[in-house]
Amino acid sequence: MDRRCIACLLALTGCGLQTETAHFPAIEAPPAVSPLPHPPPLAGEGVWAPSSTPTPASTSTSTPTPASTPTSSRLASGWYNPLPNGVVGGYPADTGLDISGLELPVHAIAAGTLVYSESGHTLWTGPRDDDNAVLIELDEPVPFGDRRITHVWYAHLSRLDRVLADQRLHENRTGAPIHVAAGERLGISGRANGHPHLHLGLLLDGETRQYGGTFLLDSEIRAAMKLHLGQRLPR
């Protein structure tokens, strides 16, 4: 076996899902996405399956958010600030935008309906990870080329302001939908792979399982939000 074959075998056997240094090829998304029955999840971020220990529906709340709840300011792009005082980071072809910050308040970048706010929904579940995540369906989908941004996903939170089990599952449904205002605080940022940051995902065309072609890559999110690498977000 020559060296090139050995290198290929090592690459195949050594690739892991729990690393944020992996690079994914840019995806040329089709005009419409048909859900696959059991497609393999992308390494590192969201999966459709609920938490292995789902939060009981009784712990959720439909109480409106108090007026005193902290909110963030609106950015030049029209989106609201997701992580005040955070620093825009990330790496090429990431499945979302990473914003660095140690235990900073996380805010909704647009108004919408809360789908879930609980632990799980991520492949990052090790001892150096915070696995709380929030999914919000936007009130008004945002056009992106011939696609639409319909959902926003926030991952690696250390604490949640509200706990809600996955409302896509019938047994978790609480009745009246819970509305989230633009700029409303969702929780506190945490860590993944030991690195303090928020992972922000913009999901397309109602597909929330996060498979190839159903989300914006980090450079596309920076363009949509008019942000640049190394930029510190306002407080």
C-alpha positions in Angstrom: 0.0 0.0 0.0 1.6 3.3 -1.0 1.7 6.4 1.1 -1.3 8.0 -0.6 -3.5 5.1 0.3 -2.3 5.1 3.9 -3.0 8.9 4.1 -6.5 8.3 2.8 -7.2 5.6 5.3 -6.0 7.7 8.2 -8.1 10.6 7.0 -11.2 8.4 6.9 -10.7 6.7 10.3 -9.5 9.9 12.1 -12.3 12.3 11.2 -14.5 13.1 14.1 -17.8 14.9 14.6 -16.7 16.7 17.8 -14.3 19.2 16.4 -14.8 22.8 15.2 -11.7 22.8 13.1 -13.4 20.8 10.3 -14.1 22.5 7.0 -17.2 21.8 5.0 -17.4 22.5 1.2 -19.6 25.3 0.1 -23.1 24.1 -0.9 -24.9 25.1 -4.0 -28.4 24.8 -2.7 -31.2 23.7 -5.1 -34.2 26.0 -5.6 -36.3 23.8 -3.3 -35.3 21.3 -0.7 -37.1 18.0 -0.3 -36.7 16.5 3.2 -34.8 13.2 3.1 -36.1 10.3 5.2 -32.9 9.6 7.1 -30.0 11.8 5.8 -26.8 11.9 7.8 -26.5 15.0 10.0 -23.7 17.5 9.4 -20.8 17.3 11.8 -20.8 19.6 14.7 -24.1 21.3 14.9 -27.9 20.9 14.9 -29.9 17.7 14.5 -33.6 17.3 14.3 -34.0 14.8 17.2 -35.1 16.2 20.5 -33.0 16.1 23.7 -32.4 12.5 25.0 -34.1 13.7 28.2 -36.8 16.0 26.9 -38.1 18.7 29.2 -41.6 17.9 30.3 -44.2 20.3 28.9 -45.3 21.2 32.4 -42.1 23.2 32.9 -42.8 25.4 29.9 -44.7 28.7 30.1 -46.9 30.7 27.9 -46.7 33.8 30.1 -45.9 36.9 28.1 -42.4 38.3 28.6 -42.4 41.1 31.1 -41.8 44.6 29.8 -38.7 44.8 31.9 -37.0 41.9 30.1 -33.6 43.2 28.7 -33.6 43.8 25.0 -30.8 44.4 22.5 -30.5 47.2 19.9 -31.2 47.1 16.2 -28.2 46.7 13.9 -27.6 48.6 10.6 -28.8 45.5 8.7 -32.2 45.6 10.4 -31.5 42.5 12.5 -31.3 42.9 16.2 -28.0 42.4 18.1 -27.7 38.7 19.0 -24.8 39.0 21.5 -24.0 42.5 22.7 -20.2 43.0 23.2 -19.5 39.7 21.4 -16.9 39.5 18.7 -17.7 38.1 15.2 -15.6 35.0 14.6 -16.1 31.7 12.8 -14.3 29.7 10.1 -14.9 29.1 6.4 -18.0 27.1 5.5 -19.2 26.8 9.1 -22.8 25.8 9.4 -23.6 29.1 11.1 -22.0 32.2 12.5 -19.9 31.9 15.7 -19.8 35.0 17.9 -17.2 34.9 20.7 -18.1 36.0 24.2 -17.9 34.6 27.8 -21.4 34.3 29.4 -23.0 37.2 27.6 -26.8 37.8 27.1 -28.2 36.2 24.0 -31.0 38.0 22.2 -33.5 37.2 19.4 -32.4 38.8 16.1 -36.0 39.0 14.9 -39.5 38.4 16.2 -41.0 35.0 16.0 -42.6 32.0 17.6 -40.6 29.8 20.0 -40.3 26.2 18.7 -38.1 25.0 21.6 -35.8 26.3 24.3 -34.2 23.3 26.0 -31.1 21.1 26.2 -30.2 18.9 23.2 -30.6 19.5 19.5 -26.9 19.6 19.0 -24.0 17.1 18.5 -21.9 19.1 21.0 -22.7 17.3 24.2 -19.3 16.6 25.8 -17.9 17.7 29.2 -16.6 21.0 27.6 -19.9 21.8 25.9 -23.1 23.6 26.9 -26.0 21.9 25.0 -28.9 24.3 25.5 -30.4 25.5 22.2 -33.3 27.8 21.1 -35.2 27.6 17.8 -37.5 30.4 16.7 -39.7 30.5 13.6 -39.7 34.0 12.2 -42.9 36.0 12.0 -41.8 37.4 8.6 -39.5 35.1 6.5 -36.6 37.1 5.1 -35.8 36.6 1.3 -32.3 35.4 0.5 -31.9 35.0 -3.3 -34.6 32.6 -4.4 -34.8 31.1 -0.8 -36.3 32.4 2.4 -34.8 32.5 5.9 -37.7 31.1 8.1 -36.0 30.0 11.3 -33.2 31.2 13.6 -31.2 28.7 15.7 -29.2 29.7 18.8 -26.8 27.1 20.2 -24.3 26.5 23.1 -26.2 28.5 25.7 -25.2 28.0 29.3 -28.6 29.2 30.7 -32.0 29.7 29.3 -34.5 32.4 30.3 -37.4 30.2 29.4 -37.7 26.4 29.1 -39.9 25.0 26.4 -39.9 21.4 25.1 -39.9 20.9 21.3 -43.3 22.0 20.1 -42.9 20.0 16.8 -43.7 16.9 18.9 -47.4 16.5 19.6 -46.9 15.3 23.2 -45.0 18.5 24.1 -47.5 21.0 22.8 -48.6 23.6 25.3 -51.5 25.2 23.6 -51.0 28.9 22.9 -47.8 29.6 20.9 -45.1 31.6 22.8 -44.1 34.7 20.9 -40.6 36.2 21.2 -40.1 39.9 20.5 -37.2 41.2 18.4 -34.3 41.9 20.7 -35.8 39.9 23.6 -33.3 38.1 25.8 -33.2 34.3 25.4 -30.5 33.3 27.8 -26.7 33.4 28.4 -24.1 32.2 26.0 -21.9 29.2 26.9 -19.2 27.0 25.4 -18.6 24.4 22.8 -15.3 22.4 22.7 -14.3 24.6 25.6 -14.5 27.8 23.5 -17.0 30.5 24.8 -19.3 31.6 21.9 -22.8 31.7 20.5 -23.5 29.7 17.4 -26.2 31.4 15.3 -27.9 29.5 12.5 -30.2 30.9 9.8 -32.3 28.1 8.4 -34.1 28.1 5.0 -37.5 27.3 3.7 -39.0 25.8 6.8 -36.4 22.9 7.0 -35.1 22.8 10.5 -33.1 19.5 10.5 -30.0 21.3 9.2 -28.8 19.1 6.3 -26.8 20.3 3.3 -28.4 23.2 1.5 -30.9 24.0 4.2 -29.0 26.8 6.0 -26.7 29.7 5.4 -23.0 29.3 5.8 -21.1 31.7 8.1 -19.9 34.0 5.3 -23.5 34.2 4.0 -24.8 35.1 7.5 -22.1 37.8 7.8 -23.2 39.3 4.5 -26.9 39.1 5.4 -26.3 40.8 8.7 -23.6 43.2 7.3 -21.0 42.0 9.8 -17.2 41.3 9.3 -14.7 39.0 11.0 -13.3 40.5 14.2 -16.1 43.0 14.6 -17.1 43.7 18.1 -20.9 44.1 18.4 -22.2 47.1 20.3 -23.1 46.7 24.0 
